[in-house]
Amino acid sequence: MDITVVLSSMIVVLLGLGVIAFFFLKKKVIQQNLNIEEEQTRIIEETKAKAATLLKEAQLEAKSRLLEMKSDFDSETEETRSELKKEERRVSRKSEKLDHQEDLLSKREQSVQRKEIEIQKKFDSATKNEAHYNELLEETKKELEKVSGLTLDEAKDLLLKAMEDEARHEGAKLIKKITSEARENADKEAKKIISTSIQRYAGDYVAERTVSVVHLPGDEMKGRIIGREGRNIRALEAATGIDLIIDDTPEAVILSGFNPVRREVARLALEKLISDGRIHPARIEDVVARATEEVDNAIKEAGEQAAFDLGAHGIDPELIKVLGKLKFRTSYAQNVLQHSIEVAFLAGTIASELNLDIKLAKRMGLLHDIGKAVDHEVDGAHAIIGARLAKKYGEIESVVHAIAAHHEDEMPESVYDFIVQAADALSGARPGARKESLENYIKRLEDLENIANSFDGVVNTYAIQAGREIRVIAESEKITDESAVLLSRDIARQIEENLTFPGQVKVVVIRETRAVEYTKK
């Protein structure tokens, strides 16, 4: 019982202490809350004071800014007003000017209308007069037709024919006179120069064709060249670009191709393969590569030798290589490099006779056909292609123009251009320079004779000098001496238009009057 009383007393005491502590804590919290409220009140008052101060400052600043903006606005407004006033004055002046121009245009329009009315009246009057004059003209024509016995068209045809005959007659006499004077002055000197040039040079002739023939040691070699399932011949054709023709020709293979350099490479490669005996695709590629190198060296040497022989120094090395390709190029079966050397010698000889620059003439002659080395690769006339090549590799303008003008793709300008033309014609026209098949030769002669025989007044025609000249026998009753000149020119023009031929064709018209009488017994 005592312990229970004690515990109860302790609990009561603890409860009392707790109540006392609670009251003390509550009092302290209340006091702190009061302090916090006072601090908040003080902070709020200070904040309100600062806000009022900032508001006043902002108001003052806003008023100041507003005054500045107003001042600026007033200034800009004044300038705008001034500009508007100026623009208004300018528009007013333009308006007055336009009004004045409108008045002028109105007056001009009225004047034009008056003139149109006057012109219409004059036109109507002229129409009436024209109709009247036409009636009078028709009456006059009818009277003339009655008097002359000819219609209007017949009279016109008669008059035009008479005028045409007279004009042709006068023109023929003038042509004959000019031609005679020119021949008197130039024929003698030209013959001397050309004959001297031909006598001082005689060239070798080399004829090549578009096919090459490689001889075999035996027909069994054909099978080895073809290879298993044709692999060897396909490899060779692919490597060289040349067609191989293996037919019944005994102990021979034909190489066919339009590119002479590739054809030469194929010939050398095939000969090496035959002599070596080892023929397979890998070996073919190696041999073709070596043959190509050999041909390139031969091309370079040929170009250098030609330039050295003619004393043409300073030619670009690349142009020398192009020149060397002409060694394997033919034209009308004439070797083009040999032809170019001939032309260079002839041009130099003619230049020496005329006291001109011999080296320059030789250089032009040597390079005149340079375009033929690449004309199978580039479109266009070989003369223009050659001129572009020469210009590209630094040749002077006179040389470039001589190349372009040697077939008159461009008009000749200097005496050197004509020298190169003459030397080119001489080299191509000399006996044995160019060969043709018999059929083509006979066909060309027949075409020449047929063209000349188609003209009225021609009795007979004879093609001579291997087609370089045709002699036309004309009827003396139909062809006069003056019209013979026109006939020769017309035949020459007709030949130029219808035939393609190297060099020139001389047309000679022969007219003669024969008196025939018979004796009596």
Contacts in CASP RR format, 6 or more apart in sequence:
PFRMAT RR
TARGET T0000
AUTHOR 0000-0000-0000
METHOD contacts of the structure
MODEL  1
MDITVVLSSMIVVLLGLGVIAFFFLKKKVIQQNLNIEEEQTRIIEETKAK
AATLLKEAQLEAKSRLLEMKSDFDSETEETRSELKKEERRVSRKSEKLDH
QEDLLSKREQSVQRKEIEIQKKFDSATKNEAHYNELLEETKKELEKVSGL
TLDEAKDLLLKAMEDEARHEGAKLIKKITSEARENADKEAKKIISTSIQR
YAGDYVAERTVSVVHLPGDEMKGRIIGREGRNIRALEAATGIDLIIDDTP
EAVILSGFNPVRREVARLALEKLISDGRIHPARIEDVVARATEEVDNAIK
EAGEQAAFDLGAHGIDPELIKVLGKLKFRTSYAQNVLQHSIEVAFLAGTI
ASELNLDIKLAKRMGLLHDIGKAVDHEVDGAHAIIGARLAKKYGEIESVV
HAIAAHHEDEMPESVYDFIVQAADALSGARPGARKESLENYIKRLEDLEN
IANSFDGVVNTYAIQAGREIRVIAESEKITDESAVLLSRDIARQIEENLT
FPGQVKVVVIRETRAVEYTKK
141 152 0 8 1.000
144 155 0 8 1.000
145 151 0 8 1.000
145 152 0 8 1.000
148 155 0 8 1.000
150 158 0 8 1.000
168 482 0 8 1.000
168 483 0 8 1.000
168 486 0 8 1.000
169 480 0 8 1.000
169 482 0 8 1.000
169 483 0 8 1.000
171 482 0 8 1.000
171 486 0 8 1.000
172 480 0 8 1.000
172 482 0 8 1.000
172 483 0 8 1.000
172 485 0 8 1.000
172 486 0 8 1.000
173 482 0 8 1.000
175 485 0 8 1.000
175 486 0 8 1.000
175 489 0 8 1.000
176 481 0 8 1.000
176 482 0 8 1.000
176 485 0 8 1.000
179 485 0 8 1.000
192 353 0 8 1.000
193 350 0 8 1.000
193 353 0 8 1.000
193 354 0 8 1.000
194 350 0 8 1.000
194 422 0 8 1.000
194 426 0 8 1.000
196 349 0 8 1.000
196 353 0 8 1.000
197 346 0 8 1.000
197 349 0 8 1.000
197 350 0 8 1.000
197 353 0 8 1.000
197 423 0 8 1.000
197 426 0 8 1.000
198 346 0 8 1.000
198 426 0 8 1.000
198 430 0 8 1.000
200 345 0 8 1.000
200 349 0 8 1.000
201 342 0 8 1.000
201 345 0 8 1.000
201 346 0 8 1.000
201 349 0 8 1.000
203 338 0 8 1.000
203 342 0 8 1.000
204 338 0 8 1.000
205 334 0 8 1.000
205 335 0 8 1.000
205 338 0 8 1.000
205 432 0 8 1.000
205 433 0 8 1.000
206 334 0 8 1.000
206 335 0 8 1.000
206 338 0 8 1.000
207 330 0 8 1.000
207 333 0 8 1.000
207 334 0 8 1.000
207 335 0 8 1.000
207 435 0 8 1.000
208 260 0 8 1.000
208 328 0 8 1.000
208 330 0 8 1.000
208 333 0 8 1.000
208 335 0 8 1.000
209 330 0 8 1.000
209 333 0 8 1.000
210 256 0 8 1.000
210 257 0 8 1.000
210 258 0 8 1.000
210 260 0 8 1.000
210 263 0 8 1.000
211 254 0 8 1.000
211 255 0 8 1.000
211 256 0 8 1.000
211 257 0 8 1.000
211 263 0 8 1.000
212 254 0 8 1.000
212 255 0 8 1.000
212 263 0 8 1.000
212 264 0 8 1.000
212 266 0 8 1.000
212 267 0 8 1.000
213 252 0 8 1.000
213 253 0 8 1.000
213 254 0 8 1.000
213 255 0 8 1.000
214 252 0 8 1.000
214 253 0 8 1.000
214 254 0 8 1.000
214 255 0 8 1.000
214 267 0 8 1.000
214 270 0 8 1.000
214 271 0 8 1.000
214 274 0 8 1.000
215 251 0 8 1.000
215 252 0 8 1.000
216 222 0 8 1.000
216 251 0 8 1.000
216 252 0 8 1.000
216 253 0 8 1.000
216 274 0 8 1.000
217 251 0 8 1.000
217 274 0 8 1.000
218 251 0 8 1.000
219 250 0 8 1.000
219 251 0 8 1.000
221 274 0 8 1.000
222 246 0 8 1.000
222 253 0 8 1.000
224 232 0 8 1.000
224 277 0 8 1.000
224 279 0 8 1.000
225 232 0 8 1.000
225 233 0 8 1.000
225 236 0 8 1.000
225 244 0 8 1.000
225 246 0 8 1.000
225 253 0 8 1.000
225 270 0 8 1.000
225 273 0 8 1.000
225 274 0 8 1.000
225 279 0 8 1.000
226 232 0 8 1.000
226 233 0 8 1.000
226 246 0 8 1.000
227 233 0 8 1.000
227 279 0 8 1.000
231 281 0 8 1.000
232 279 0 8 1.000
232 280 0 8 1.000
232 281 0 8 1.000
232 284 0 8 1.000
233 244 0 8 1.000
233 246 0 8 1.000
235 281 0 8 1.000
235 284 0 8 1.000
235 285 0 8 1.000
236 244 0 8 1.000
236 266 0 8 1.000
236 269 0 8 1.000
236 270 0 8 1.000
236 284 0 8 1.000
236 288 0 8 1.000
237 243 0 8 1.000
237 244 0 8 1.000
239 269 0 8 1.000
239 284 0 8 1.000
239 285 0 8 1.000
239 288 0 8 1.000
240 262 0 8 1.000
240 265 0 8 1.000
240 266 0 8 1.000
240 269 0 8 1.000
240 288 0 8 1.000
241 257 0 8 1.000
241 259 0 8 1.000
241 262 0 8 1.000
241 266 0 8 1.000
242 255 0 8 1.000
242 256 0 8 1.000
242 257 0 8 1.000
242 259 0 8 1.000
242 262 0 8 1.000
242 263 0 8 1.000
242 265 0 8 1.000
242 266 0 8 1.000
243 255 0 8 1.000
243 256 0 8 1.000
243 257 0 8 1.000
244 253 0 8 1.000
244 254 0 8 1.000
244 255 0 8 1.000
244 256 0 8 1.000
244 266 0 8 1.000
244 270 0 8 1.000
245 253 0 8 1.000
245 254 0 8 1.000
245 255 0 8 1.000
245 256 0 8 1.000
246 253 0 8 1.000
246 254 0 8 1.000
247 254 0 8 1.000
253 270 0 8 1.000
255 263 0 8 1.000
255 266 0 8 1.000
255 267 0 8 1.000
255 270 0 8 1.000
256 263 0 8 1.000
257 263 0 8 1.000
258 376 0 8 1.000
259 376 0 8 1.000
260 328 0 8 1.000
260 329 0 8 1.000
260 330 0 8 1.000
261 295 0 8 1.000
261 299 0 8 1.000
261 325 0 8 1.000
261 328 0 8 1.000
263 328 0 8 1.000
264 295 0 8 1.000
264 328 0 8 1.000
265 288 0 8 1.000
265 291 0 8 1.000
265 292 0 8 1.000
265 295 0 8 1.000
266 288 0 8 1.000
266 291 0 8 1.000
268 291 0 8 1.000
268 294 0 8 1.000
268 295 0 8 1.000
269 284 0 8 1.000
269 287 0 8 1.000
269 288 0 8 1.000
269 290 0 8 1.000
269 291 0 8 1.000
272 287 0 8 1.000
272 290 0 8 1.000
272 291 0 8 1.000
273 279 0 8 1.000
273 283 0 8 1.000
273 284 0 8 1.000
273 287 0 8 1.000
276 283 0 8 1.000
276 287 0 8 1.000
296 321 0 8 1.000
298 327 0 8 1.000
299 321 0 8 1.000
299 324 0 8 1.000
299 325 0 8 1.000
299 327 0 8 1.000
299 328 0 8 1.000
300 320 0 8 1.000
300 321 0 8 1.000
300 324 0 8 1.000
302 323 0 8 1.000
302 324 0 8 1.000
302 326 0 8 1.000
302 327 0 8 1.000
302 337 0 8 1.000
303 320 0 8 1.000
303 321 0 8 1.000
303 323 0 8 1.000
303 324 0 8 1.000
303 327 0 8 1.000
303 337 0 8 1.000
304 320 0 8 1.000
306 312 0 8 1.000
306 323 0 8 1.000
306 324 0 8 1.000
306 337 0 8 1.000
306 340 0 8 1.000
306 341 0 8 1.000
306 366 0 8 1.000
307 313 0 8 1.000
307 315 0 8 1.000
307 320 0 8 1.000
307 323 0 8 1.000
307 366 0 8 1.000
309 341 0 8 1.000
310 341 0 8 1.000
310 344 0 8 1.000
310 345 0 8 1.000
310 362 0 8 1.000
310 363 0 8 1.000
310 366 0 8 1.000
311 359 0 8 1.000
311 362 0 8 1.000
312 344 0 8 1.000
312 359 0 8 1.000
312 362 0 8 1.000
312 363 0 8 1.000
312 366 0 8 1.000
315 323 0 8 1.000
315 363 0 8 1.000
315 367 0 8 1.000
315 393 0 8 1.000
315 395 0 8 1.000
316 393 0 8 1.000
316 394 0 8 1.000
318 393 0 8 1.000
319 367 0 8 1.000
319 370 0 8 1.000
319 389 0 8 1.000
319 390 0 8 1.000
319 393 0 8 1.000
319 395 0 8 1.000
322 370 0 8 1.000
322 371 0 8 1.000
322 373 0 8 1.000
322 374 0 8 1.000
322 389 0 8 1.000
323 337 0 8 1.000
323 340 0 8 1.000
323 366 0 8 1.000
323 367 0 8 1.000
323 370 0 8 1.000
323 373 0 8 1.000
324 337 0 8 1.000
324 373 0 8 1.000
325 373 0 8 1.000
325 374 0 8 1.000
326 335 0 8 1.000
326 336 0 8 1.000
326 337 0 8 1.000
326 340 0 8 1.000
326 369 0 8 1.000
326 370 0 8 1.000
326 372 0 8 1.000
326 373 0 8 1.000
327 335 0 8 1.000
327 337 0 8 1.000
329 335 0 8 1.000
329 336 0 8 1.000
329 337 0 8 1.000
329 372 0 8 1.000
329 373 0 8 1.000
330 336 0 8 1.000
331 339 0 8 1.000
331 369 0 8 1.000
331 372 0 8 1.000
331 434 0 8 1.000
332 428 0 8 1.000
332 434 0 8 1.000
332 435 0 8 1.000
332 436 0 8 1.000
332 502 0 8 1.000
333 434 0 8 1.000
333 435 0 8 1.000
333 436 0 8 1.000
334 428 0 8 1.000
334 433 0 8 1.000
334 434 0 8 1.000
336 369 0 8 1.000
336 372 0 8 1.000
336 373 0 8 1.000
339 369 0 8 1.000
339 427 0 8 1.000
339 428 0 8 1.000
339 433 0 8 1.000
340 365 0 8 1.000
340 366 0 8 1.000
340 367 0 8 1.000
340 368 0 8 1.000
340 369 0 8 1.000
340 370 0 8 1.000
341 366 0 8 1.000
342 423 0 8 1.000
342 427 0 8 1.000
343 365 0 8 1.000
343 366 0 8 1.000
343 368 0 8 1.000
343 369 0 8 1.000
343 420 0 8 1.000
343 423 0 8 1.000
343 424 0 8 1.000
343 426 0 8 1.000
343 427 0 8 1.000
344 361 0 8 1.000
344 362 0 8 1.000
344 363 0 8 1.000
344 364 0 8 1.000
344 365 0 8 1.000
344 366 0 8 1.000
344 423 0 8 1.000
345 362 0 8 1.000
346 422 0 8 1.000
346 423 0 8 1.000
346 426 0 8 1.000
346 427 0 8 1.000
347 361 0 8 1.000
347 362 0 8 1.000
347 364 0 8 1.000
347 365 0 8 1.000
347 416 0 8 1.000
347 419 0 8 1.000
347 420 0 8 1.000
347 423 0 8 1.000
348 358 0 8 1.000
348 361 0 8 1.000
348 362 0 8 1.000
348 419 0 8 1.000
348 423 0 8 1.000
350 361 0 8 1.000
350 419 0 8 1.000
350 422 0 8 1.000
350 423 0 8 1.000
351 357 0 8 1.000
351 358 0 8 1.000
351 360 0 8 1.000
351 361 0 8 1.000
351 362 0 8 1.000
351 416 0 8 1.000
351 419 0 8 1.000
352 358 0 8 1.000
354 415 0 8 1.000
354 419 0 8 1.000
356 415 0 8 1.000
356 416 0 8 1.000
356 419 0 8 1.000
360 398 0 8 1.000
360 399 0 8 1.000
360 416 0 8 1.000
361 416 0 8 1.000
361 419 0 8 1.000
361 420 0 8 1.000
363 399 0 8 1.000
364 398 0 8 1.000
364 399 0 8 1.000
364 402 0 8 1.000
364 403 0 8 1.000
364 416 0 8 1.000
364 419 0 8 1.000
364 420 0 8 1.000
365 402 0 8 1.000
365 420 0 8 1.000
365 423 0 8 1.000
365 424 0 8 1.000
367 386 0 8 1.000
367 390 0 8 1.000
367 395 0 8 1.000
367 399 0 8 1.000
367 403 0 8 1.000
368 383 0 8 1.000
368 402 0 8 1.000
368 403 0 8 1.000
368 406 0 8 1.000
368 420 0 8 1.000
368 424 0 8 1.000
369 382 0 8 1.000
369 424 0 8 1.000
370 386 0 8 1.000
370 389 0 8 1.000
370 390 0 8 1.000
370 403 0 8 1.000
371 382 0 8 1.000
371 383 0 8 1.000
371 385 0 8 1.000
371 386 0 8 1.000
371 389 0 8 1.000
371 403 0 8 1.000
372 382 0 8 1.000
374 385 0 8 1.000
374 389 0 8 1.000
375 382 0 8 1.000
375 385 0 8 1.000
378 385 0 8 1.000
381 407 0 8 1.000
381 409 0 8 1.000
383 403 0 8 1.000
383 404 0 8 1.000
383 405 0 8 1.000
383 406 0 8 1.000
383 407 0 8 1.000
383 409 0 8 1.000
383 410 0 8 1.000
384 404 0 8 1.000
384 409 0 8 1.000
384 410 0 8 1.000
386 403 0 8 1.000
386 404 0 8 1.000
387 400 0 8 1.000
387 401 0 8 1.000
387 403 0 8 1.000
387 404 0 8 1.000
387 410 0 8 1.000
390 399 0 8 1.000
390 400 0 8 1.000
390 403 0 8 1.000
391 400 0 8 1.000
398 414 0 8 1.000
398 416 0 8 1.000
401 410 0 8 1.000
401 413 0 8 1.000
401 414 0 8 1.000
401 417 0 8 1.000
402 414 0 8 1.000
402 416 0 8 1.000
402 417 0 8 1.000
402 420 0 8 1.000
403 420 0 8 1.000
404 410 0 8 1.000
405 411 0 8 1.000
405 412 0 8 1.000
405 413 0 8 1.000
405 417 0 8 1.000
405 420 0 8 1.000
405 421 0 8 1.000
406 417 0 8 1.000
406 420 0 8 1.000
406 421 0 8 1.000
406 424 0 8 1.000
407 421 0 8 1.000
408 421 0 8 1.000
412 418 0 8 1.000
412 421 0 8 1.000
425 503 0 8 1.000
425 504 0 8 1.000
427 433 0 8 1.000
428 434 0 8 1.000
428 502 0 8 1.000
428 503 0 8 1.000
429 468 0 8 1.000
429 502 0 8 1.000
429 503 0 8 1.000
429 504 0 8 1.000
431 466 0 8 1.000
434 502 0 8 1.000
436 444 0 8 1.000
441 466 0 8 1.000
444 467 0 8 1.000
444 499 0 8 1.000
444 501 0 8 1.000
445 463 0 8 1.000
445 467 0 8 1.000
447 498 0 8 1.000
447 499 0 8 1.000
448 461 0 8 1.000
448 463 0 8 1.000
448 467 0 8 1.000
448 470 0 8 1.000
448 495 0 8 1.000
448 499 0 8 1.000
448 505 0 8 1.000
449 461 0 8 1.000
449 462 0 8 1.000
449 463 0 8 1.000
449 470 0 8 1.000
451 491 0 8 1.000
451 494 0 8 1.000
451 495 0 8 1.000
451 498 0 8 1.000
451 499 0 8 1.000
452 458 0 8 1.000
452 461 0 8 1.000
452 470 0 8 1.000
452 472 0 8 1.000
452 491 0 8 1.000
452 507 0 8 1.000
453 460 0 8 1.000
453 461 0 8 1.000
454 494 0 8 1.000
455 472 0 8 1.000
455 487 0 8 1.000
455 490 0 8 1.000
455 491 0 8 1.000
456 478 0 8 1.000
457 474 0 8 1.000
457 475 0 8 1.000
457 478 0 8 1.000
457 479 0 8 1.000
458 472 0 8 1.000
458 473 0 8 1.000
458 474 0 8 1.000
458 475 0 8 1.000
458 487 0 8 1.000
459 473 0 8 1.000
459 474 0 8 1.000
459 475 0 8 1.000
460 472 0 8 1.000
460 473 0 8 1.000
461 470 0 8 1.000
461 471 0 8 1.000
461 472 0 8 1.000
461 473 0 8 1.000
462 470 0 8 1.000
462 471 0 8 1.000
462 473 0 8 1.000
463 469 0 8 1.000
463 470 0 8 1.000
464 470 0 8 1.000
464 471 0 8 1.000
465 506 0 8 1.000
467 505 0 8 1.000
468 503 0 8 1.000
468 504 0 8 1.000
468 505 0 8 1.000
468 506 0 8 1.000
469 505 0 8 1.000
469 506 0 8 1.000
469 507 0 8 1.000
469 508 0 8 1.000
470 491 0 8 1.000
470 505 0 8 1.000
470 506 0 8 1.000
470 507 0 8 1.000
470 508 0 8 1.000
471 508 0 8 1.000
471 510 0 8 1.000
472 487 0 8 1.000
472 488 0 8 1.000
472 491 0 8 1.000
472 507 0 8 1.000
472 508 0 8 1.000
472 509 0 8 1.000
472 510 0 8 1.000
473 510 0 8 1.000
474 484 0 8 1.000
474 487 0 8 1.000
474 509 0 8 1.000
474 510 0 8 1.000
474 511 0 8 1.000
475 511 0 8 1.000
476 511 0 8 1.000
476 512 0 8 1.000
476 513 0 8 1.000
476 514 0 8 1.000
479 487 0 8 1.000
479 509 0 8 1.000
479 511 0 8 1.000
480 511 0 8 1.000
481 511 0 8 1.000
484 509 0 8 1.000
484 511 0 8 1.000
485 509 0 8 1.000
487 509 0 8 1.000
488 507 0 8 1.000
488 508 0 8 1.000
488 509 0 8 1.000
491 507 0 8 1.000
491 509 0 8 1.000
492 505 0 8 1.000
492 507 0 8 1.000
495 501 0 8 1.000
495 505 0 8 1.000
495 507 0 8 1.000
END
